[in-house]
Amino acid sequence: MNNFIIQMDEQVVKLFGIQEVLEKRKHDYGTGDELTTREVHIIEAIGSYPNCKAAELIDMLGILKGTFSKTSLQLEKRKLILRYNRPGNNRDVYYKLTEQGKRVFDCHYAYHEARSARIYSIFRSYTPEEQELVLRFLHDYGEYLNDYL
C-alpha cells in the first residue's frame, strides 16, 4: 500500500480516537450546564440554522435520527431547546433555543474563539487552493465513510 495512504489512515484514525474521547466528556462552557460534544453541537446547529427542519439538522450533523431524537429530548428536558410545529404543518418538526440555550450557544462560540484562536490563525494562512484541497479531502473521506452506514 502507498506510504501516503498508510500515513493518512493513521492520522485519520488518531483524529477519530480523539473525537471519541471528546464525545464522551462533558464540559461547562460557562453557563453551569455540563454538555457533551454532541449536545452542544445540536444546540449550535439549532442556533445557527433556526428555520431548519429536524430532518435537515440530522443530515447537517451527520448523526442518526435516533441519536438526534434521544439527545434533543434530553436537551428539551433540560430546558435548553424547544420543539415545535409550524401552524398548519404538524408533520415537520422544528427546534429553537430557549434563553438558556442561547446562553450556551453564545458561550460555546466564545469558548472556541478563545480556545481555537491559534489553529484558526493557521487555517486562515492556507491559500485558497490549500483550503479547497482540505475541504475536498474531508468531503471525499466523509463520502467513503457513508458507504459503511
Backbone torsions as a table, in degrees:
resi	resn	phi	psi	omega
1	MET	NA	145.4	179.4
2	ASN	-57.2	134.6	-178.7
3	ASN	-59.0	-38.6	178.3
4	PHE	-60.1	-44.3	-178.6
5	ILE	-65.2	-40.7	177.7
6	ILE	-61.6	-48.4	-179.8
7	GLN	-63.8	-40.3	179.0
8	MET	-63.6	-46.7	178.4
9	ASP	-59.6	-41.6	179.0
10	GLU	-61.6	-42.3	179.9
11	GLN	-67.9	-39.8	179.3
12	VAL	-66.4	-43.3	177.9
13	VAL	-61.0	-40.9	177.9
14	LYS	-62.1	-44.4	178.1
15	LEU	-61.7	-43.1	179.4
16	PHE	-63.6	-37.8	177.7
17	GLY	-63.0	-43.7	177.3
18	ILE	-63.3	-44.8	179.8
19	GLN	-60.9	-38.7	179.8
20	GLU	-62.5	-42.4	177.4
21	VAL	-64.1	-45.0	-179.2
22	LEU	-64.3	-34.6	179.7
23	GLU	-60.9	-33.0	-175.5
24	LYS	-88.8	-18.3	-175.8
25	ARG	-85.6	132.6	177.0
26	LYS	-91.3	149.2	-178.0
27	HIS	-142.6	140.4	173.3
28	ASP	-98.6	117.3	-177.3
29	TYR	-87.2	10.0	176.1
30	GLY	115.6	8.8	-178.4
31	THR	-112.4	-6.3	-175.3
32	GLY	91.2	-3.9	178.9
33	ASP	-97.4	118.9	176.0
34	GLU	-87.4	121.2	-173.8
35	LEU	-128.5	146.4	171.9
36	THR	-78.4	166.7	177.2
37	THR	-59.0	-42.8	179.9
38	ARG	-60.8	-45.2	-179.2
39	GLU	-61.1	-47.0	-177.5
40	VAL	-69.9	-29.6	177.7
41	HIS	-73.5	-30.2	172.9
42	ILE	-67.7	-43.0	175.7
43	ILE	-60.6	-42.8	179.1
44	GLU	-61.4	-43.6	-179.6
45	ALA	-65.5	-43.1	178.9
46	ILE	-64.3	-41.7	179.4
47	GLY	-69.2	-34.5	-178.2
48	SER	-80.8	-28.8	-176.6
49	TYR	-131.0	70.0	-171.5
50	PRO	-66.3	-17.7	-178.0
51	ASN	-103.1	13.7	-179.1
52	CYS	-84.5	141.5	172.5
53	LYS	-69.6	157.5	178.1
54	ALA	-55.5	-41.8	-179.3
55	ALA	-61.0	-36.9	178.2
56	GLU	-69.8	-37.7	177.2
57	LEU	-64.4	-41.8	179.0
58	ILE	-59.1	-46.6	179.5
59	ASP	-63.9	-43.5	-179.1
60	MET	-62.7	-40.5	-178.5
61	LEU	-78.9	-19.5	179.9
62	GLY	70.2	33.6	178.8
63	ILE	-117.1	165.8	179.9
64	LEU	-75.0	151.7	-179.1
65	LYS	-57.4	-44.1	-180.0
66	GLY	-62.7	-38.8	178.1
67	THR	-64.1	-44.7	178.9
68	PHE	-62.8	-46.1	-177.9
69	SER	-60.6	-47.2	-179.2
70	LYS	-63.4	-45.7	-177.6
71	THR	-69.2	-42.0	180.0
72	SER	-65.0	-35.5	176.8
73	LEU	-62.9	-41.7	176.7
74	GLN	-62.7	-40.9	179.4
75	LEU	-67.4	-34.4	175.4
76	GLU	-64.7	-45.4	179.9
77	LYS	-61.3	-31.0	-179.9
78	ARG	-87.5	4.6	176.9
79	LYS	60.9	39.7	177.6
80	LEU	-103.6	-25.1	177.0
81	ILE	-137.7	160.0	175.1
82	LEU	-124.2	137.2	176.9
83	ARG	-97.0	139.6	178.3
84	TYR	-154.9	164.3	172.4
85	ASN	-116.6	150.1	176.4
86	ARG	-79.7	148.3	179.0
87	PRO	-54.6	133.2	179.3
88	GLY	80.4	0.8	-179.2
89	ASN	-139.2	90.0	179.8
90	ASN	-88.1	-2.6	-177.8
91	ARG	-81.3	-47.0	-176.9
92	ASP	-85.8	137.2	-179.5
93	VAL	-105.4	137.6	178.0
94	TYR	-126.9	161.6	177.2
95	TYR	-132.6	152.6	171.6
96	LYS	-141.1	159.0	-179.2
97	LEU	-82.6	141.9	169.5
98	THR	-78.7	177.3	177.2
99	GLU	-59.7	-41.8	177.7
100	GLN	-66.3	-38.2	176.2
101	GLY	-61.8	-38.9	176.8
102	LYS	-63.9	-38.2	177.5
103	ARG	-64.4	-42.8	176.7
104	VAL	-60.1	-46.7	179.4
105	PHE	-55.9	-50.2	-178.7
106	ASP	-64.6	-42.7	-179.4
107	CYS	-68.2	-36.8	177.7
108	HIS	-63.8	-43.0	178.2
109	TYR	-61.5	-47.3	179.9
110	ALA	-62.9	-39.0	178.0
111	TYR	-57.6	-47.4	-178.7
112	HIS	-70.0	-35.4	177.1
113	GLU	-59.9	-44.0	-179.1
114	ALA	-75.6	-47.1	-174.1
115	ARG	-72.5	-32.2	-171.8
116	SER	-105.3	10.4	-176.2
117	ALA	-55.2	-41.7	-177.9
118	ARG	-64.0	-47.6	-177.9
119	ILE	-71.7	-34.1	176.5
120	TYR	-63.1	-36.6	177.3
121	SER	-63.2	-41.6	177.6
122	ILE	-64.3	-45.0	179.3
123	PHE	-59.7	-41.1	-179.6
124	ARG	-67.2	-20.1	-179.9
125	SER	-81.1	-11.3	178.3
126	TYR	-67.2	141.6	174.9
127	THR	-68.9	160.3	176.3
128	PRO	-55.5	-35.0	178.9
129	GLU	-67.4	-40.7	178.2
130	GLU	-66.3	-41.4	178.0
131	GLN	-60.5	-43.8	179.2
132	GLU	-62.7	-40.1	178.8
133	LEU	-64.9	-43.0	178.9
134	VAL	-62.0	-46.8	-179.4
135	LEU	-64.2	-39.1	178.2
136	ARG	-63.9	-43.7	177.8
137	PHE	-59.0	-48.7	-178.4
138	LEU	-62.5	-41.6	177.6
139	HIS	-62.0	-50.1	-178.7
140	ASP	-60.8	-42.1	-179.3
141	TYR	-67.8	-38.1	176.6
142	GLY	-62.0	-42.1	177.4
143	GLU	-62.9	-41.2	177.3
144	TYR	-60.0	-45.6	-179.4
145	LEU	-67.2	-33.7	178.3
146	ASN	-60.2	-27.5	178.8
147	ASP	-64.6	-19.7	180.0
148	TYR	-87.2	-10.6	-178.8
149	LEU	-81.6	NA	NA
